[in-house]
């Protein structure tokens, strides 16, 4: 599934769970999809602008180029996902979970180099 526009869905009772999905270039613009599970999925260039993803889980997902602007990510779990770039100043991330290896995705806007001892 590529380039889907989930913002066109009726929000009454809207709930999803995605496993082993290709959702590249899709849009969740302004959708309220709390507690959504994204597992082993590709979400490259996906638009989460103004989306409410409270308590959602991104397990082993590739979020390269995904857009997070004014997105509610409170209690969301990104610990096992890669390639995300999330600006903490433009998104609500209170109590969200990130791994130490993915912390650079929260600092991208500062254009700094972060070295790891691996």
N, C-alpha and C positions, 0 to 999 in steps of 0.2 A: 504494500500500500504506500504509494508515494504521492505527495502533494495534496493530501486530503485536507479539507477545511472543516474542522470540527466545530468552529464557531457558528456554523449554520444549523447545528443540531438544536432541537428543543431542549432546554435545560431542565425541564421537569423530570425528576428521577434519573438524570443523566449520570452514569457511572461507567467506568472502563477498567479493564485490566489488560495489559499488553505483555505478551511473552514471545520472545524470538520473532519480533516484528521489525520490518523496515518501514519507518515512518518519516524518512528523510523528506525535507521540504514541505512538511505538513504545517498546519496552523491551528493552534488552540487559543487564538486571540480572544481575550476577555471571557474565557470559559471558567466556570467554577467546578473544578473536579478534584475536590479534597480526597485524600486517601487513595489516589490512583497508584497502581503498581505498574511500573515500567521495568520489565525484567529481560535481560539479554537482548536488548533492542538497539537499533541504530536510529538516532534522532538528529542526524546531521542537518543543519540549516533549518531546524524546526523553530517556529515562532511561538513563544510562551508569553508574549507581551500582555500585561495586565491580567494574567491568568491567576487563579487562586489554586495553588497546589499544596495547601496546608496538609501536613502529615503524609505526603506522597513519598513513594520509594522509587529511586532510580538505581536498580541493581544491575551492575555490569552493563551499563549503557554507554554509547559513544555520543557525546553531545557537541561534537565539533561544529562550530558556527551557529549553535542554537542561540536564540535571542531571548534574554531575560530582561525586561524593562518594566518597572513598576509591578513586578510579579510578587505574589505572596508565597514565600517558600518556608514559612514558619514550620518547624519540626520536620521538614523534608530530609530525606536521607540520600546523600550523594557519595557515601563512603567508598563504594566500589566502582563508581563511574569515572569516565575519563573525558578529557578535552573540553570540559565546560569552562565558560568565562562568565562569571557572575559579579556584578558590581554591588558590593554590600551597601553602598550609599543610595542606589536607585532601586533596591529590592528589599523586601522584608524577609530577613533570614534568621530571625530570633529562634534559637534552639535548633537550628538546622544542623545536620551532621555531615562532616567532611573528613576525609582521611588526610594525614599529614602530607602524603604524596600529591594530593590534589589541591593543596592550599594555594599553589601558584595561580589557579583559576580564579581566585578571589582578588588577586593583585595585578591582573593583566593591564588594567588601565594605567598603572604607574610605569609601565615599560622598564621593569627592572629584571636583572638576571638573578635567578635563584639556583644555587648549586646544591646538589645532594651528594652525600657520601655513599655511593653504591658501587 
